[in-house]
Amino acid sequence: MSQATADPRLIAARAAPKRRVRLSWTDPVFRSVVWQVLIVGVVLLIGWYFIRNTSENLAARHIATGFGFLDRVAGIPIGESLLPYNPAVNTYGRALLIGVLNTLQVAVIGVVLATILGTLIGIGRLSRNWLLSKLTAFYVETLRDLPLLLQLLFWYTVLQGLPGPKQAWHLGNIAFLSNRGMRLPELDWQPAHTWALLAFVCGIFGTLLANRRATKRQQATGIRPAVWPAVLAMLVGIPVAVWLVLGAPFQVELPVLRGFNFQGGGSLSPEYFALMLGLVIYTASYIAEIVRSGIQAIPLGQWEAAGALGLSSGQVLRQIILPQAMRIIIPPMTSQYLNLTKNSSLAVAIGFQDIVSIANTTLNQTGQAIEGIAVIMGVYLTISLSISLFMNWYNARIALVER
């Protein structure tokens, strides 16, 4: 564009001198920046004061600080551990790691079981069967009003009142339940099983990719290609093939009563069993209400339209209602997952050695109270943030996107 045909207003704007930006307290942006800087400065100043004051007090009392104690021999007996542990040889660091793994074991399994049980109870409350609806309502209204600690103590007392190993309740002489806990058959784990498990995990990712490709194909052509042969091959065929190639080891160790207790097989201690029962049953009562309210939030017309297509009630629930309700269910469900994880710290009341129990013993023996509390806070903060990040990612993935 030539100078003659240019807009005169544009030429004048370019020729005009630039105005200096004046920072004024009447500017809301300037005020917000100033307040944020002041608040951050005050928080840092308070934190510096507490850290300095704590350091001076510890030094005055000749109390050592730092995490050097993690390399010292622990001497803490631990009844349940996922890793080999010898209190006469292993350090406090390994003992705390076992505590972290025990906490993760409770949190992960508890979340899965509570989700399944809570979903079933939430759906049961909406059942047309009068007895099922009332029983599930009684379950929710009763267990939500009882303190979790009381429920944990109740289940632990019940398990302690079971008969001894010689009179243990059994299922076909394979699984045994007594006041020593539960004894189950245990697979003799070999490297072949590890490789087969890795192949199965890879098959899960392959299944997700196959479903995504089939969905894109359906959106483009209106025809969804069959994915079940590929899914069957990835989830069953490849893992089984890996297991067979590596020798197909399969040996199950059964529990056997010898003397006053069972030997062999896998075991669930009364403490762990009571903790899982209490956490799952208590959290499921809240999850049930979340699921029920999520389903009821879907318009009734969705049920009627699906019924007009000839779908059964189960098909409507699985394929139409629940996928839509998930967008409502996921955010409050995240809070329940976090609550279950943090409530697992009550394990110390019934003697299960999680991170809280082991860290408390560690700080009592070493005197490193600040470091011990910091470890507990760091573990729960890391687990909670990980759960929140994953659930937020999943929530964003299933959210409706306006185009």
KEKE-3310 file (N, C-alpha, C; in steps of 0.2 Angstrom, whole numbers, plus 5000, padded with zeros to 4 digits):
npx = (5004:5003:5010:5001:4988:4987:4979:4975:4973:4980:4993:4994:4993:5005:5014:5013:5019:5024:5016:5020:5019:5010:5012:4999:4990:4976:4975:4969:4977:4990:4988:4985:4997:5006:5000:5001:5015:5018:5012:5018:5031:5029:5025:5037:5045:5040:5042:5056:5058:5053:5061:5074:5072:5069:5081:5090:5085:5087:5100:5104:5100:5108:5104:5105:5103:5096:5097:5105:5103:5097:5105:5109:5108:5093:5085:5071:5058:5048:5033:5026:5031:5035:5047:5063:5068:5079:5080:5092:5101:5097:5094:5087:5082:5078:5068:5059:5056:5049:5038:5032:5029:5020:5010:5006:5002:4990:4983:4981:4975:4964:4957:4953:4945:4935:4930:4923:4914:4907:4901:4893:4884:4879:4872:4863:4855:4846:4839:4824:4820:4813:4818:4832:4835:4832:4840:4853:4852:4851:4864:4872:4867:4870:4884:4891:4889:4896:4911:4927:4938:4932:4926:4937:4943:4932:4932:4944:4943:4933:4940:4950:4943:4940:4941:4956:4970:4969:4956:4952:4941:4938:4940:4937:4949:4959:4959:4961:4954:4957:4961:4974:4974:4972:4975:4981:4982:4998:5006:5021:5032:5040:5053:5048:5034:5035:5039:5028:5018:5022:5021:5007:5003:5008:5000:4988:4990:4991:4978:4971:4975:4971:4957:4956:4959:4949:4938:4941:4940:4927:4920:4924:4919:4908:4907:4912:4926:4930:4938:4940:4947:4961:4962:4960:4971:4982:4980:4978:4984:4998:5004:5002:5009:5022:5024:5024:5035:5045:5046:5034:5032:5023:5018:5009:5009:5002:4994:4998:4993:5004:5009:5006:5002:4999:5009:5018:5011:5002:4999:4987:4988:4979:4979:4981:4970:4959:4961:4959:4946:4939:4942:4938:4924:4919:4923:4917:4903:4902:4906:4896:4885:4890:4890:4876:4870:4876:4871:4858:4858:4858:4847:4830:4825:4835:4835:4823:4824:4834:4827:4817:4824:4825:4835:4841:4839:4851:4860:4857:4861:4875:4880:4876:4871:4880:4893:4890:4887:4900:4907:4901:4904:4917:4925:4921:4924:4937:4941:4937:4946:4957:4954:4953:4966:4973:4966:4971:4982:4977:4980:4989:4983:4978:4989:4995:5009:5012:5018:5017:5017:5030:5038:5035:5040:5054:5057:5056:5066:5077:5076:5074:5063:5058:5063:5057:5043:5043:5046:5034:5024:5029:5028:5014:5009:5015:5009:4996:4996:4999:4988:4978:4983:4982:4968:4963:4969:4962:4949:4949:4951:4939:4930:4917:4920:4918:4915)
npy = (4994:5011:5027:5037:5031:5027:5026:5041:5042:5032:5035:5047:5041:5034:5044:5051:5055:5042:5038:5039:5025:5027:5022:5020:5020:5019:5010:4994:4983:4986:4987:4974:4967:4973:4970:4956:4954:4960:4951:4938:4942:4944:4931:4924:4930:4927:4913:4912:4917:4908:4896:4901:4903:4890:4883:4890:4887:4873:4871:4877:4868:4857:4848:4837:4840:4836:4823:4813:4802:4792:4783:4775:4760:4752:4744:4742:4731:4725:4719:4717:4718:4723:4722:4714:4713:4716:4719:4720:4723:4732:4749:4765:4772:4762:4756:4766:4767:4755:4758:4768:4760:4751:4760:4764:4752:4750:4762:4761:4748:4750:4761:4755:4745:4752:4760:4751:4744:4755:4760:4750:4750:4763:4762:4752:4759:4766:4756:4747:4738:4735:4730:4729:4743:4749:4742:4746:4760:4760:4755:4766:4777:4773:4769:4781:4789:4784:4786:4784:4779:4772:4761:4755:4750:4741:4732:4726:4721:4711:4702:4698:4690:4679:4661:4650:4645:4631:4629:4636:4645:4639:4637:4625:4619:4627:4641:4650:4657:4665:4670:4674:4680:4680:4666:4662:4654:4655:4661:4655:4666:4669:4675:4673:4676:4690:4695:4692:4699:4712:4712:4711:4723:4732:4727:4733:4747:4746:4742:4753:4762:4756:4756:4770:4773:4766:4773:4786:4782:4778:4790:4796:4788:4783:4769:4758:4749:4732:4728:4719:4707:4711:4716:4705:4697:4706:4707:4694:4684:4688:4689:4676:4669:4674:4669:4655:4654:4656:4645:4642:4642:4637:4636:4634:4638:4631:4635:4627:4619:4619:4614:4627:4636:4642:4637:4643:4649:4664:4678:4688:4700:4702:4715:4722:4717:4721:4735:4737:4733:4742:4755:4753:4750:4761:4772:4768:4771:4785:4786:4780:4789:4799:4793:4789:4802:4808:4800:4803:4816:4816:4819:4814:4811:4805:4792:4788:4790:4781:4769:4769:4765:4752:4747:4738:4740:4738:4740:4753:4760:4756:4760:4773:4781:4781:4785:4798:4803:4802:4813:4821:4814:4812:4824:4826:4813:4812:4819:4809:4799:4805:4807:4794:4790:4798:4795:4782:4784:4781:4769:4766:4765:4752:4745:4742:4744:4757:4772:4782:4775:4769:4780:4787:4778:4779:4793:4793:4785:4791:4804:4814:4823:4834:4831:4818:4821:4829:4820:4812:4821:4825:4812:4810:4822:4820:4809:4813:4824:4817:4809:4819:4825:4815:4812:4825:4825:4815:4819:4831:4824:4817:4827:4838:4846:4861:4865)
npz = (5000:4996:5001:4998:4998:5011:5027:5035:5049:5054:5050:5058:5071:5071:5070:5082:5098:5110:5124:5141:5153:5167:5184:5195:5210:5208:5198:5195:5191:5195:5209:5212:5209:5218:5231:5230:5230:5242:5251:5248:5252:5266:5270:5267:5276:5289:5288:5288:5300:5309:5305:5308:5322:5327:5323:5332:5344:5344:5343:5355:5364:5361:5351:5338:5320:5304:5291:5293:5301:5294:5289:5299:5308:5310:5319:5321:5323:5310:5306:5293:5277:5260:5255:5258:5274:5288:5305:5312:5303:5292:5288:5295:5285:5275:5283:5284:5270:5268:5276:5268:5257:5262:5266:5253:5248:5255:5251:5237:5235:5243:5237:5225:5229:5237:5227:5218:5227:5232:5220:5217:5228:5227:5214:5218:5227:5219:5214:5208:5216:5232:5244:5241:5239:5251:5260:5255:5257:5271:5274:5269:5277:5290:5291:5287:5298:5308:5317:5309:5316:5326:5319:5314:5325:5329:5319:5321:5333:5331:5322:5331:5339:5332:5329:5334:5324:5323:5324:5313:5301:5285:5267:5257:5262:5257:5258:5273:5288:5303:5320:5318:5306:5288:5278:5262:5246:5237:5223:5216:5212:5197:5186:5173:5175:5178:5166:5158:5165:5162:5148:5148:5153:5143:5133:5138:5135:5122:5119:5122:5112:5101:5103:5102:5089:5082:5086:5080:5067:5066:5068:5056:5046:5050:5053:5064:5066:5070:5086:5095:5091:5090:5103:5111:5107:5112:5126:5130:5121:5118:5132:5137:5127:5130:5143:5140:5132:5140:5148:5155:5170:5184:5199:5214:5231:5244:5260:5275:5290:5303:5318:5329:5320:5303:5289:5275:5259:5256:5267:5276:5288:5304:5307:5295:5288:5295:5294:5280:5279:5287:5281:5267:5268:5275:5267:5255:5258:5256:5243:5237:5238:5230:5217:5216:5216:5205:5195:5196:5192:5178:5164:5164:5152:5145:5149:5144:5130:5127:5131:5122:5111:5112:5121:5135:5154:5160:5149:5146:5157:5158:5145:5142:5153:5164:5157:5155:5168:5174:5172:5181:5193:5195:5200:5214:5218:5218:5230:5239:5237:5241:5255:5259:5258:5267:5278:5281:5289:5302:5305:5314:5326:5327:5326:5313:5303:5295:5286:5296:5308:5308:5306:5318:5328:5324:5326:5340:5344:5339:5341:5332:5329:5321:5308:5307:5307:5296:5286:5286:5282:5269:5262:5262:5256:5244:5239:5239:5230:5218:5216:5214:5203:5193:5193:5190:5177:5171:5172:5164:5152:5150:5149:5142:5126:5119:5102)
capx = (5000:5007:5009:4995:4982:4987:4974:4978:4973:4986:4999:4994:4995:5012:5019:5012:5024:5022:5014:5023:5014:5011:5009:4994:4986:4970:4975:4968:4982:4995:4987:4985:5004:5009:4998:5004:5022:5019:5010:5024:5036:5027:5025:5044:5048:5038:5045:5063:5059:5052:5067:5079:5071:5070:5088:5094:5083:5090:5108:5105:5099:5113:5100:5107:5098:5098:5094:5110:5101:5094:5110:5110:5104:5086:5083:5064:5055:5042:5029:5024:5035:5035:5054:5067:5070:5082:5081:5099:5106:5095:5094:5081:5080:5075:5062:5054:5054:5044:5032:5029:5026:5014:5005:5004:4998:4983:4979:4979:4970:4958:4954:4950:4939:4930:4926:4919:4909:4903:4897:4887:4879:4875:4867:4858:4850:4842:4835:4817:4818:4812:4822:4839:4835:4832:4846:4859:4851:4853:4871:4875:4866:4873:4891:4893:4888:4900:4918:4931:4942:4928:4925:4943:4943:4927:4934:4950:4941:4930:4945:4954:4938:4939:4944:4963:4972:4967:4948:4951:4937:4942:4936:4940:4956:4963:4960:4959:4953:4958:4963:4980:4973:4969:4980:4978:4987:5002:5010:5028:5033:5046:5055:5043:5028:5036:5039:5021:5014:5024:5017:5000:5003:5009:4993:4983:4991:4989:4971:4968:4977:4966:4950:4956:4959:4942:4934:4942:4937:4919:4918:4925:4916:4901:4907:4917:4929:4930:4944:4941:4953:4967:4962:4961:4978:4986:4979:4979:4988:5005:5006:5002:5015:5028:5024:5025:5042:5050:5046:5028:5032:5016:5018:5006:5010:4996:4995:4997:4994:5010:5010:5001:5001:5000:5015:5017:5005:5002:4995:4985:4988:4973:4979:4980:4963:4954:4962:4956:4939:4936:4943:4934:4917:4918:4924:4912:4897:4902:4906:4889:4881:4892:4887:4869:4868:4879:4866:4851:4859:4857:4840:4826:4824:4841:4833:4817:4826:4837:4822:4814:4828:4825:4840:4839:4841:4858:4863:4856:4866:4882:4883:4873:4870:4886:4898:4888:4888:4906:4909:4899:4906:4925:4928:4920:4927:4944:4941:4936:4952:4962:4952:4955:4974:4975:4963:4975:4986:4974:4982:4993:4978:4977:4995:4998:5015:5013:5023:5016:5019:5037:5041:5035:5046:5060:5059:5056:5073:5083:5075:5074:5056:5056:5064:5052:5036:5043:5045:5027:5021:5031:5025:5006:5009:5017:5004:4989:4997:4999:4981:4975:4985:4980:4961:4962:4970:4956:4943:4950:4950:4932:4926:4914:4923:4914:4918)
capy = (5000:5017:5032:5041:5028:5025:5029:5047:5041:5027:5039:5051:5037:5032:5050:5054:5053:5037:5041:5035:5022:5029:5017:5023:5016:5018:5005:4988:4978:4988:4986:4967:4965:4976:4966:4949:4955:4961:4944:4934:4944:4943:4924:4922:4933:4923:4907:4913:4918:4901:4892:4904:4902:4883:4882:4892:4883:4866:4872:4879:4861:4852:4843:4837:4841:4833:4817:4808:4796:4787:4778:4771:4753:4754:4740:4742:4725:4726:4713:4716:4722:4721:4721:4710:4718:4713:4725:4720:4725:4737:4756:4768:4774:4756:4755:4771:4765:4750:4761:4771:4755:4749:4765:4764:4746:4751:4767:4759:4743:4753:4765:4751:4741:4756:4762:4745:4743:4761:4761:4745:4752:4769:4760:4749:4764:4768:4750:4747:4732:4739:4728:4731:4750:4750:4740:4750:4766:4759:4755:4773:4782:4771:4769:4788:4793:4781:4788:4779:4775:4767:4756:4751:4746:4736:4726:4723:4717:4705:4698:4695:4685:4673:4655:4650:4642:4624:4629:4641:4644:4637:4637:4620:4618:4631:4648:4650:4663:4664:4676:4676:4683:4676:4663:4661:4651:4660:4659:4655:4671:4668:4680:4673:4680:4697:4697:4691:4705:4718:4711:4712:4731:4734:4726:4738:4753:4744:4742:4760:4765:4752:4760:4777:4773:4764:4779:4791:4779:4778:4797:4798:4784:4780:4762:4756:4742:4727:4729:4713:4702:4714:4717:4698:4695:4709:4706:4687:4680:4689:4687:4669:4667:4676:4664:4649:4654:4657:4639:4641:4640:4638:4632:4637:4636:4631:4636:4621:4620:4615:4616:4631:4641:4640:4639:4643:4653:4671:4680:4695:4700:4705:4722:4724:4715:4726:4742:4737:4733:4749:4760:4752:4750:4768:4777:4766:4774:4792:4786:4778:4795:4802:4789:4790:4809:4808:4796:4806:4822:4815:4820:4807:4810:4800:4785:4787:4789:4774:4764:4769:4761:4745:4745:4735:4745:4738:4743:4760:4762:4756:4763:4780:4785:4781:4789:4805:4804:4802:4820:4824:4810:4812:4829:4824:4806:4814:4820:4803:4795:4809:4806:4787:4789:4801:4791:4776:4785:4779:4762:4766:4764:4745:4741:4741:4748:4761:4777:4785:4771:4768:4787:4789:4774:4782:4799:4792:4782:4795:4811:4818:4824:4838:4827:4813:4824:4831:4814:4810:4826:4824:4806:4811:4827:4818:4804:4817:4828:4812:4807:4825:4826:4810:4813:4831:4824:4811:4823:4835:4820:4815:4833:4840:4852:4865:4866)
capz = (5000:4995:5006:4996:4999:5018:5031:5038:5056:5055:5050:5064:5077:5071:5071:5089:5103:5114:5131:5147:5157:5174:5189:5199:5215:5206:5193:5199:5190:5199:5216:5214:5209:5225:5236:5230:5232:5250:5255:5247:5257:5273:5271:5267:5282:5294:5287:5290:5307:5312:5304:5312:5329:5328:5323:5338:5350:5344:5344:5362:5368:5358:5347:5331:5315:5298:5290:5294:5305:5289:5287:5305:5309:5313:5325:5322:5320:5306:5304:5286:5272:5254:5254:5263:5280:5294:5309:5314:5298:5288:5291:5296:5278:5272:5287:5281:5263:5269:5278:5262:5253:5266:5265:5246:5247:5258:5248:5230:5235:5246:5232:5220:5232:5239:5221:5216:5232:5232:5214:5217:5233:5224:5210:5222:5230:5214:5211:5209:5221:5238:5249:5240:5240:5258:5263:5253:5261:5278:5274:5268:5282:5296:5291:5287:5304:5313:5316:5306:5321:5330:5315:5313:5332:5329:5315:5323:5339:5328:5320:5336:5342:5328:5332:5333:5318:5323:5322:5308:5296:5279:5261:5254:5264:5253:5261:5280:5292:5310:5323:5315:5300:5283:5274:5255:5241:5234:5217:5217:5207:5193:5181:5167:5177:5178:5159:5156:5167:5158:5141:5149:5154:5136:5130:5140:5131:5115:5118:5122:5106:5096:5104:5100:5082:5080:5087:5075:5061:5067:5067:5049:5041:5053:5054:5069:5065:5076:5089:5100:5090:5092:5111:5114:5106:5116:5133:5132:5117:5119:5138:5137:5123:5133:5148:5137:5129:5146:5152:5158:5177:5188:5206:5219:5237:5249:5267:5279:5297:5306:5325:5332:5315:5297:5286:5267:5256:5257:5273:5277:5295:5306:5307:5288:5286:5299:5291:5274:5280:5289:5276:5261:5270:5277:5261:5250:5259:5253:5236:5235:5237:5224:5212:5216:5214:5198:5190:5196:5188:5171:5163:5163:5145:5142:5150:5140:5123:5126:5131:5115:5106:5114:5126:5142:5159:5161:5144:5146:5163:5156:5139:5141:5159:5168:5154:5156:5175:5176:5172:5188:5198:5196:5205:5221:5220:5220:5237:5243:5236:5246:5261:5261:5258:5273:5284:5282:5295:5308:5305:5320:5332:5327:5326:5307:5303:5289:5287:5302:5314:5308:5307:5325:5331:5322:5329:5347:5345:5337:5344:5326:5328:5315:5302:5306:5305:5289:5281:5285:5278:5262:5259:5261:5251:5237:5237:5238:5224:5213:5215:5212:5196:5189:5193:5186:5170:5168:5172:5158:5146:5148:5149:5135:5123:5114:5096)
cpx = (5004:5006:5003:4989:4982:4981:4977:4978:4978:4992:5000:4996:5002:5017:5018:5017:5021:5021:5018:5018:5015:5008:5005:4991:4979:4969:4974:4974:4988:4994:4987:4992:5007:5006:5001:5011:5023:5017:5015:5029:5035:5028:5033:5047:5046:5041:5052:5063:5058:5058:5073:5078:5072:5077:5092:5092:5086:5097:5109:5104:5104:5109:5103:5102:5100:5095:5100:5108:5098:5099:5112:5106:5098:5085:5075:5061:5048:5039:5028:5028:5035:5042:5058:5069:5073:5083:5088:5104:5104:5094:5087:5078:5076:5068:5057:5052:5049:5038:5029:5026:5020:5008:5002:5000:4991:4980:4977:4974:4963:4954:4950:4944:4934:4926:4921:4913:4904:4899:4892:4882:4875:4870:4861:4853:4845:4838:4828:4815:4818:4817:4829:4840:4836:4838:4852:4858:4853:4860:4874:4874:4869:4880:4894:4893:4892:4907:4922:4935:4938:4927:4931:4944:4938:4929:4940:4948:4937:4935:4949:4949:4937:4943:4952:4964:4969:4959:4947:4945:4940:4937:4940:4947:4961:4965:4957:4959:4953:4960:4970:4980:4971:4975:4977:4984:4991:5006:5017:5031:5040:5047:5050:5036:5029:5036:5032:5017:5016:5021:5010:4999:5004:5003:4988:4984:4989:4982:4968:4970:4972:4959:4950:4956:4952:4937:4934:4939:4930:4917:4919:4921:4909:4901:4913:4920:4930:4937:4945:4946:4960:4968:4963:4968:4983:4986:4979:4984:4996:5007:5007:5008:5022:5029:5026:5033:5047:5049:5039:5028:5025:5016:5015:5007:5004:4998:4994:4998:4999:5011:5004:4999:5001:5007:5014:5011:5006:4997:4993:4984:4981:4973:4978:4973:4958:4955:4958:4948:4936:4937:4938:4927:4915:4918:4918:4905:4897:4902:4899:4885:4883:4890:4880:4867:4871:4874:4860:4852:4858:4849:4836:4825:4829:4838:4827:4819:4830:4832:4818:4818:4829:4831:4837:4841:4848:4862:4863:4861:4873:4884:4881:4873:4877:4892:4896:4889:4895:4909:4907:4902:4913:4927:4927:4923:4934:4945:4941:4942:4957:4960:4954:4963:4976:4972:4967:4980:4983:4976:4986:4989:4977:4983:4998:5003:5015:5018:5023:5019:5027:5041:5041:5040:5053:5062:5059:5063:5078:5082:5075:5066:5054:5057:5058:5045:5037:5043:5038:5023:5023:5028:5017:5005:5010:5011:4997:4990:4997:4992:4977:4977:4982:4972:4959:4963:4964:4950:4943:4949:4943:4927:4923:4918:4919:4918:4915)
cpy = (5006:5022:5036:5038:5025:5029:5035:5046:5036:5031:5044:5047:5035:5038:5053:5051:5048:5040:5036:5032:5024:5024:5021:5018:5014:5012:4998:4983:4979:4986:4978:4964:4967:4971:4959:4949:4956:4954:4939:4935:4943:4935:4921:4924:4929:4916:4907:4914:4912:4897:4894:4902:4895:4881:4884:4888:4876:4866:4873:4872:4856:4846:4843:4837:4838:4826:4811:4802:4791:4782:4774:4765:4755:4750:4740:4735:4727:4720:4711:4720:4719:4720:4717:4715:4714:4719:4726:4723:4732:4744:4759:4770:4768:4755:4760:4770:4760:4753:4765:4766:4752:4754:4765:4758:4747:4756:4764:4753:4746:4757:4761:4748:4746:4759:4757:4745:4749:4762:4756:4747:4758:4767:4756:4753:4766:4762:4751:4742:4736:4737:4730:4739:4752:4748:4744:4757:4766:4759:4762:4777:4780:4772:4776:4791:4790:4783:4782:4775:4770:4760:4752:4747:4740:4730:4722:4718:4710:4700:4694:4690:4679:4667:4654:4646:4634:4623:4634:4640:4643:4636:4631:4618:4622:4638:4647:4656:4662:4670:4678:4679:4678:4673:4661:4658:4657:4657:4660:4660:4670:4674:4680:4676:4687:4699:4697:4697:4711:4718:4713:4720:4734:4733:4731:4744:4752:4744:4749:4764:4762:4755:4767:4777:4771:4769:4784:4788:4779:4785:4799:4795:4782:4773:4761:4749:4738:4727:4723:4708:4705:4714:4710:4696:4699:4708:4698:4683:4681:4688:4680:4666:4668:4671:4657:4648:4653:4651:4638:4639:4642:4633:4636:4634:4636:4632:4629:4622:4615:4618:4621:4637:4638:4642:4638:4647:4660:4673:4687:4695:4703:4712:4725:4723:4720:4733:4742:4737:4739:4754:4759:4753:4757:4773:4775:4770:4781:4791:4784:4784:4799:4799:4790:4797:4811:4805:4800:4813:4822:4815:4814:4806:4805:4793:4783:4786:4783:4768:4763:4765:4754:4742:4743:4741:4744:4741:4751:4763:4762:4760:4771:4784:4786:4785:4796:4807:4805:4809:4824:4820:4811:4817:4827:4817:4807:4815:4814:4799:4799:4807:4799:4786:4792:4798:4785:4778:4783:4771:4761:4764:4756:4741:4740:4746:4751:4767:4781:4781:4770:4775:4789:4785:4777:4788:4798:4789:4787:4802:4816:4819:4828:4834:4821:4815:4826:4825:4812:4815:4826:4818:4808:4817:4824:4813:4808:4821:4823:4810:4813:4826:4821:4811:4819:4829:4819:4815:4828:4831:4818:4821:4835:4846:4855:4866:4871)
cpz = (5000:5000:5005:4998:5007:5022:5035:5046:5058:5055:5056:5070:5077:5073:5078:5093:5108:5121:5136:5151:5164:5179:5194:5204:5213:5201:5197:5197:5194:5206:5217:5214:5216:5230:5236:5232:5239:5253:5254:5252:5264:5275:5272:5274:5288:5294:5290:5297:5311:5311:5308:5320:5331:5328:5329:5344:5350:5345:5352:5366:5365:5355:5340:5326:5309:5297:5290:5297:5300:5288:5293:5305:5313:5320:5326:5319:5316:5304:5297:5282:5265:5251:5259:5268:5286:5299:5312:5309:5294:5292:5292:5289:5275:5276:5285:5274:5264:5272:5273:5258:5256:5265:5258:5245:5249:5254:5241:5231:5238:5241:5227:5223:5234:5233:5218:5221:5232:5226:5214:5222:5230:5219:5213:5225:5225:5211:5213:5214:5228:5243:5248:5241:5247:5262:5261:5257:5268:5279:5274:5275:5289:5296:5291:5293:5310:5312:5314:5311:5325:5325:5314:5320:5332:5325:5317:5329:5336:5325:5325:5340:5338:5331:5330:5326:5318:5321:5317:5303:5289:5273:5257:5256:5260:5256:5269:5284:5299:5313:5322:5309:5294:5279:5267:5251:5238:5228:5218:5211:5204:5188:5175:5169:5177:5170:5156:5158:5163:5151:5142:5149:5147:5132:5132:5136:5124:5114:5118:5115:5100:5097:5101:5092:5079:5081:5082:5068:5060:5065:5060:5045:5043:5054:5059:5068:5071:5079:5094:5098:5092:5100:5114:5113:5111:5123:5135:5128:5119:5126:5139:5133:5126:5139:5146:5135:5135:5150:5156:5166:5180:5194:5211:5226:5242:5256:5271:5286:5300:5313:5327:5326:5308:5294:5278:5265:5258:5263:5273:5285:5298:5306:5300:5286:5289:5296:5284:5274:5282:5284:5270:5263:5271:5271:5256:5251:5256:5246:5233:5234:5231:5218:5211:5213:5207:5193:5190:5192:5181:5169:5162:5156:5142:5143:5145:5133:5122:5127:5125:5110:5107:5118:5132:5147:5160:5156:5144:5152:5161:5150:5138:5147:5162:5164:5155:5163:5177:5176:5178:5194:5200:5201:5212:5223:5221:5227:5241:5243:5241:5253:5263:5262:5265:5279:5285:5288:5302:5309:5312:5326:5332:5326:5319:5306:5296:5291:5293:5308:5314:5309:5315:5329:5330:5326:5337:5349:5344:5339:5338:5324:5322:5309:5301:5304:5297:5284:5280:5281:5271:5259:5258:5256:5244:5234:5235:5231:5218:5211:5212:5204:5191:5188:5189:5178:5167:5168:5166:5152:5145:5148:5142:5133:5118:5108:5092)
residu = (MET:SER:GLN:ALA:THR:ALA:ASP:PRO:ARG:LEU:ILE:ALA:ALA:ARG:ALA:ALA:PRO:LYS:ARG:ARG:VAL:ARG:LEU:SER:TRP:THR:ASP:PRO:VAL:PHE:ARG:SER:VAL:VAL:TRP:GLN:VAL:LEU:ILE:VAL:GLY:VAL:VAL:LEU:LEU:ILE:GLY:TRP:TYR:PHE:ILE:ARG:ASN:THR:SER:GLU:ASN:LEU:ALA:ALA:ARG:HIS:ILE:ALA:THR:GLY:PHE:GLY:PHE:LEU:ASP:ARG:VAL:ALA:GLY:ILE:PRO:ILE:GLY:GLU:SER:LEU:LEU:PRO:TYR:ASN:PRO:ALA:VAL:ASN:THR:TYR:GLY:ARG:ALA:LEU:LEU:ILE:GLY:VAL:LEU:ASN:THR:LEU:GLN:VAL:ALA:VAL:ILE:GLY:VAL:VAL:LEU:ALA:THR:ILE:LEU:GLY:THR:LEU:ILE:GLY:ILE:GLY:ARG:LEU:SER:ARG:ASN:TRP:LEU:LEU:SER:LYS:LEU:THR:ALA:PHE:TYR:VAL:GLU:THR:LEU:ARG:ASP:LEU:PRO:LEU:LEU:LEU:GLN:LEU:LEU:PHE:TRP:TYR:THR:VAL:LEU:GLN:GLY:LEU:PRO:GLY:PRO:LYS:GLN:ALA:TRP:HIS:LEU:GLY:ASN:ILE:ALA:PHE:LEU:SER:ASN:ARG:GLY:MET:ARG:LEU:PRO:GLU:LEU:ASP:TRP:GLN:PRO:ALA:HIS:THR:TRP:ALA:LEU:LEU:ALA:PHE:VAL:CYS:GLY:ILE:PHE:GLY:THR:LEU:LEU:ALA:ASN:ARG:ARG:ALA:THR:LYS:ARG:GLN:GLN:ALA:THR:GLY:ILE:ARG:PRO:ALA:VAL:TRP:PRO:ALA:VAL:LEU:ALA:MET:LEU:VAL:GLY:ILE:PRO:VAL:ALA:VAL:TRP:LEU:VAL:LEU:GLY:ALA:PRO:PHE:GLN:VAL:GLU:LEU:PRO:VAL:LEU:ARG:GLY:PHE:ASN:PHE:GLN:GLY:GLY:GLY:SER:LEU:SER:PRO:GLU:TYR:PHE:ALA:LEU:MET:LEU:GLY:LEU:VAL:ILE:TYR:THR:ALA:SER:TYR:ILE:ALA:GLU:ILE:VAL:ARG:SER:GLY:ILE:GLN:ALA:ILE:PRO:LEU:GLY:GLN:TRP:GLU:ALA:ALA:GLY:ALA:LEU:GLY:LEU:SER:SER:GLY:GLN:VAL:LEU:ARG:GLN:ILE:ILE:LEU:PRO:GLN:ALA:MET:ARG:ILE:ILE:ILE:PRO:PRO:MET:THR:SER:GLN:TYR:LEU:ASN:LEU:THR:LYS:ASN:SER:SER:LEU:ALA:VAL:ALA:ILE:GLY:PHE:GLN:ASP:ILE:VAL:SER:ILE:ALA:ASN:THR:THR:LEU:ASN:GLN:THR:GLY:GLN:ALA:ILE:GLU:GLY:ILE:ALA:VAL:ILE:MET:GLY:VAL:TYR:LEU:THR:ILE:SER:LEU:SER:ILE:SER:LEU:PHE:MET:ASN:TRP:TYR:ASN:ALA:ARG:ILE:ALA:LEU:VAL:GLU:ARG)
# end
